[in-house]
Amino acid sequence: MFLINLTYKKPLSEVDQHVAEHMAFVAAHYVSGEFLLSGRKEPRSGGVIVAKVASRERAEQIVRADPFFREDLATYEIVEFLVASTAPELSALKEL
């Protein structure tokens, strides 16, 4: 499992020009089953994605396909983690 932490490095006025394309990118990864959770940070300084992918290389490949990456709008931190505990309604995540 990977946590992908995006931090904007350009003004929101530039980010906003690419939000629709970024959201289509995110939606495609939900369809593929690779994204489990996502959302913007508050205050609005970036976003967070929880991804279920086979390798760090795949997580990096996904990041490189993000329109925000292509347009140099955000920095990305990729953190691999092993799910050890969950709320009862999320217990299936421990088996992924």
MDAnalysis code that builds the backbone (N, CA, C; Angstrom):
import MDAnalysis as mda
import numpy as np

u = mda.Universe.empty(288, n_residues=96, atom_resindex=np.repeat(np.arange(96), 3), trajectory=True)
u.add_TopologyAttr("name", ["N", "CA", "C"] * 96)
u.add_TopologyAttr("resid", np.arange(1, 97))
u.add_TopologyAttr("resname", ["MET", "PHE", "LEU", "ILE", "ASN", "LEU", "THR", "TYR", "LYS", "LYS", "PRO", "LEU", "SER", "GLU", "VAL", "ASP", "GLN", "HIS", "VAL", "ALA", "GLU", "HIS", "MET", "ALA", "PHE", "VAL", "ALA", "ALA", "HIS", "TYR", "VAL", "SER", "GLY", "GLU", "PHE", "LEU", "LEU", "SER", "GLY", "ARG", "LYS", "GLU", "PRO", "ARG", "SER", "GLY", "GLY", "VAL", "ILE", "VAL", "ALA", "LYS", "VAL", "ALA", "SER", "ARG", "GLU", "ARG", "ALA", "GLU", "GLN", "ILE", "VAL", "ARG", "ALA", "ASP", "PRO", "PHE", "PHE", "ARG", "GLU", "ASP", "LEU", "ALA", "THR", "TYR", "GLU", "ILE", "VAL", "GLU", "PHE", "LEU", "VAL", "ALA", "SER", "THR", "ALA", "PRO", "GLU", "LEU", "SER", "ALA", "LEU", "LYS", "GLU", "LEU"])
u.atoms.positions = np.array([
    [0.857, -1.161, 0.000],
    [0.000, 0.000, 0.000],
    [0.902, 1.222, 0.000],
    [0.439, 2.275, -0.668],
    [1.241, 3.489, -0.782],
    [0.399, 4.715, -0.475],
    [1.000, 5.634, 0.249],
    [0.436, 6.948, 0.463],
    [1.164, 7.894, -0.482],
    [0.405, 8.585, -1.311],
    [0.978, 9.564, -2.234],
    [0.540, 10.933, -1.746],
    [1.516, 11.725, -1.313],
    [1.267, 13.037, -0.732],
    [1.680, 14.108, -1.745],
    [0.708, 14.848, -2.263],
    [0.966, 15.916, -3.231],
    [0.986, 17.249, -2.506],
    [1.951, 18.089, -2.847],
    [2.011, 19.448, -2.318],
    [2.165, 20.398, -3.498],
    [1.227, 21.332, -3.606],
    [1.286, 22.284, -4.711],
    [2.519, 23.164, -4.589],
    [3.129, 23.448, -5.726],
    [4.264, 24.365, -5.747],
    [4.006, 25.573, -6.645],
    [2.817, 25.632, -7.196],
    [2.412, 26.769, -8.029],
    [1.132, 27.357, -7.430],
    [0.785, 28.587, -7.788],
    [-0.446, 29.202, -7.268],
    [-1.695, 28.399, -7.652],
    [-2.707, 28.492, -6.801],
    [-3.957, 27.782, -7.078],
    [-4.571, 28.184, -8.406],
    [-4.336, 29.394, -8.846],
    [-4.878, 29.824, -10.139],
    [-4.322, 28.952, -11.269],
    [-3.077, 28.510, -11.154],
    [-2.499, 27.604, -12.158],
    [-2.995, 26.179, -11.948],
    [-3.061, 25.743, -10.689],
    [-3.546, 24.394, -10.376],
    [-4.971, 24.215, -10.906],
    [-5.812, 25.203, -10.666],
    [-7.225, 25.114, -11.054],
    [-7.422, 24.898, -12.548],
    [-6.482, 25.319, -13.363],
    [-6.595, 25.125, -14.809],
    [-6.501, 23.647, -15.190],
    [-6.013, 22.809, -14.290],
    [-5.785, 21.395, -14.601],
    [-6.549, 20.445, -13.682],
    [-7.419, 20.992, -12.829],
    [-8.153, 20.157, -11.879],
    [-9.052, 19.151, -12.596],
    [-9.767, 19.549, -13.622],
    [-10.678, 18.627, -14.314],
    [-9.904, 17.440, -14.899],
    [-8.767, 17.721, -15.512],
    [-7.960, 16.635, -16.082],
    [-7.372, 15.751, -14.981],
    [-6.958, 16.354, -13.875],
    [-6.446, 15.578, -12.740],
    [-7.542, 14.676, -12.180],
    [-8.759, 15.189, -12.061],
    [-9.862, 14.386, -11.517],
    [-10.212, 13.222, -12.445],
    [-10.092, 13.406, -13.749],
    [-10.298, 12.299, -14.692],
    [-9.205, 11.249, -14.508],
    [-7.976, 11.686, -14.293],
    [-6.859, 10.789, -13.996],
    [-7.158, 9.983, -12.731],
    [-7.603, 10.657, -11.683],
    [-7.931, 9.987, -10.419],
    [-9.056, 8.972, -10.632],
    [-10.107, 9.383, -11.331],
    [-11.250, 8.491, -11.571],
    [-10.829, 7.227, -12.307],
    [-9.943, 7.358, -13.276],
    [-9.468, 6.185, -14.027],
    [-8.753, 5.191, -13.114],
    [-8.048, 5.695, -12.116],
    [-7.337, 4.789, -11.204],
    [-8.267, 4.163, -10.173],
    [-9.408, 4.786, -9.896],
    [-10.430, 4.116, -9.095],
    [-11.038, 2.972, -9.897],
    [-11.313, 3.206, -11.165],
    [-11.874, 2.160, -12.029],
    [-10.923, 0.969, -12.112],
    [-9.628, 1.234, -12.193],
    [-8.646, 0.150, -12.292],
    [-8.450, -0.584, -10.971],
    [-8.972, -0.015, -9.877],
    [-8.809, -0.620, -8.563],
    [-7.521, -0.223, -7.860],
    [-6.761, 0.690, -8.442],
    [-5.473, 1.066, -7.851],
    [-5.592, 2.139, -6.770],
    [-6.629, 2.966, -6.797],
    [-6.820, 3.979, -5.772],
    [-7.927, 3.543, -4.825],
    [-7.684, 3.716, -3.528],
    [-8.658, 3.357, -2.503],
    [-9.298, 4.575, -1.851],
    [-8.508, 5.626, -1.656],
    [-8.970, 6.861, -1.017],
    [-8.206, 8.029, -1.624],
    [-8.844, 9.174, -1.670],
    [-8.134, 10.370, -2.107],
    [-8.901, 11.593, -1.646],
    [-8.198, 12.713, -1.609],
    [-8.855, 13.965, -1.263],
    [-7.855, 15.090, -1.170],
    [-8.383, 16.290, -1.151],
    [-7.499, 17.448, -1.058],
    [-7.188, 17.755, 0.397],
    [-6.052, 18.388, 0.592],
    [-5.658, 18.817, 1.929],
    [-6.456, 20.065, 2.300],
    [-6.598, 20.276, 3.588],
    [-7.257, 21.475, 4.092],
    [-6.350, 22.106, 5.120],
    [-5.825, 23.289, 4.954],
    [-6.112, 24.177, 3.841],
    [-5.609, 23.601, 2.520],
    [-6.104, 24.148, 1.447],
    [-5.869, 23.594, 0.106],
    [-4.433, 23.833, -0.354],
    [-3.567, 22.892, 0.029],
    [-2.153, 22.986, -0.317],
    [-1.672, 21.786, -1.117],
    [-2.604, 20.895, -1.473],
    [-2.254, 19.680, -2.204],
    [-3.314, 18.620, -1.968],
    [-2.890, 17.363, -2.023],
    [-3.829, 16.271, -1.836],
    [-3.131, 15.017, -1.365],
    [-3.942, 14.009, -1.049],
    [-3.449, 12.730, -0.553],
    [-4.190, 11.622, -1.295],
    [-3.441, 10.599, -1.691],
    [-4.015, 9.425, -2.350],
    [-3.500, 8.187, -1.624],
    [-4.382, 7.254, -1.337],
    [-3.980, 5.933, -0.851],
    [-4.164, 4.982, -2.019],
    [-3.054, 4.355, -2.413],
    [-3.050, 3.490, -3.595],
    [-2.677, 2.065, -3.223],
    [-3.336, 1.137, -3.866],
    [-3.038, -0.286, -3.717],
    [-2.412, -0.738, -5.033],
    [-1.086, -0.706, -5.079],
    [-0.357, -1.114, -6.279],
    [0.739, -2.094, -5.881],
    [1.239, -2.824, -6.846],
    [2.162, -3.928, -6.579],
    [3.564, -3.490, -6.185],
    [3.967, -2.270, -6.570],
    [5.355, -1.896, -6.338],
    [5.514, -0.379, -6.305],
    [6.626, 0.047, -5.743],
    [6.972, 1.464, -5.757],
    [7.110, 1.952, -7.197],
    [7.654, 1.102, -8.052],
    [7.815, 1.476, -9.459],
    [6.464, 1.804, -10.085],
    [5.434, 1.016, -9.761],
    [4.102, 1.301, -10.291],
    [3.566, 2.602, -9.710],
    [3.779, 2.842, -8.433],
    [3.339, 4.108, -7.832],
    [4.019, 5.290, -8.514],
    [5.309, 5.169, -8.797],
    [6.036, 6.235, -9.485],
    [5.521, 6.430, -10.909],
    [5.196, 5.337, -11.574],
    [4.655, 5.410, -12.934],
    [3.318, 6.161, -12.926],
    [2.489, 5.876, -11.953],
    [1.201, 6.557, -11.833],
    [1.410, 8.044, -11.615],
    [2.312, 8.394, -10.690],
    [2.592, 9.809, -10.416],
    [3.025, 10.532, -11.689],
    [3.898, 9.917, -12.460],
    [4.391, 10.564, -13.689],
    [3.283, 10.807, -14.710],
    [2.171, 10.066, -14.605],
    [1.048, 10.234, -15.531],
    [0.043, 11.295, -15.063],
    [0.208, 11.779, -13.848],
    [-0.710, 12.783, -13.304],
    [-0.511, 14.112, -14.037],
    [-1.576, 14.740, -14.504],
    [-1.444, 16.049, -15.134],
    [-0.751, 17.087, -14.239],
    [-0.930, 16.990, -12.937],
    [-0.252, 17.913, -12.033],
    [1.264, 17.722, -12.090],
    [1.713, 16.484, -12.279],
    [3.150, 16.210, -12.436],
    [3.631, 16.749, -13.782],
    [2.884, 16.425, -14.822],
    [3.259, 16.857, -16.179],
    [3.419, 18.367, -16.260],
    [2.539, 19.083, -15.591],
    [2.552, 20.548, -15.643],
    [3.439, 21.161, -14.553],
    [4.146, 20.312, -13.800],
    [5.064, 20.759, -12.745],
    [4.344, 21.616, -11.702],
    [3.143, 21.174, -11.319],
    [2.328, 21.925, -10.365],
    [2.489, 21.456, -8.930],
    [3.033, 20.230, -8.739],
    [3.098, 19.663, -7.398],
    [4.361, 18.835, -7.215],
    [4.763, 18.719, -5.958],
    [5.783, 17.753, -5.587],
    [5.058, 16.542, -5.025],
    [5.696, 15.390, -5.088],
    [5.078, 14.135, -4.666],
    [5.993, 13.408, -3.696],
    [5.419, 12.956, -2.605],
    [6.111, 12.071, -1.678],
    [5.363, 10.744, -1.719],
    [6.078, 9.662, -1.966],
    [5.476, 8.333, -2.005],
    [5.985, 7.554, -0.800],
    [5.058, 7.104, 0.046],
    [5.405, 6.377, 1.256],
    [4.753, 4.996, 1.187],
    [5.565, 3.952, 1.236],
    [5.017, 2.591, 1.294],
    [4.719, 2.252, 2.745],
    [3.585, 1.584, 2.979],
    [3.267, 1.146, 4.333],
    [2.504, -0.174, 4.281],
    [2.576, -0.901, 5.377],
    [1.871, -2.166, 5.528],
    [0.707, -1.934, 6.475],
    [-0.488, -2.279, 6.064],
    [-1.668, -2.085, 6.901],
    [-1.625, -3.110, 8.025],
    [-1.609, -2.615, 9.253],
    [-1.569, -3.498, 10.417],
    [-2.879, -3.463, 11.197],
    [-3.518, -2.304, 11.241],
    [-4.757, -2.139, 11.991],
    [-5.705, -1.259, 11.203],
    [-6.983, -1.510, 11.367],
    [-8.016, -0.711, 10.708],
    [-9.246, -0.620, 11.590],
    [-10.125, 0.294, 11.257],
    [-11.467, 0.296, 11.822],
    [-12.163, -0.956, 11.297],
    [-13.132, -1.494, 12.029],
    [-13.794, -2.739, 11.594],
    [-14.322, -2.688, 10.165],
    [-14.880, -1.565, 9.753],
    [-15.465, -1.484, 8.415],
    [-14.409, -1.447, 7.314],
    [-13.136, -1.312, 7.677],
    [-12.057, -1.294, 6.695],
    [-11.140, -2.512, 6.833],
    [-11.567, -3.520, 7.547],
    [-10.697, -4.661, 7.842],
    [-10.237, -5.392, 6.586],
    [-10.968, -5.321, 5.491],
    [-10.544, -5.976, 4.246],
    [-9.229, -5.389, 3.721],
    [-8.904, -4.165, 4.107],
    [-7.654, -3.554, 3.657],
    [-6.431, -4.302, 4.166],
    [-6.548, -4.989, 5.290],
    [-5.420, -5.727, 5.856],
    [-5.029, -6.891, 4.957],
    [-5.934, -7.328, 4.104],
    [-5.683, -8.499, 3.255],
    [-5.235, -8.114, 1.864],
    [-5.104, -6.841, 1.566],
    [-4.714, -6.403, 0.223],
    [-3.222, -6.485, 0.035],
])
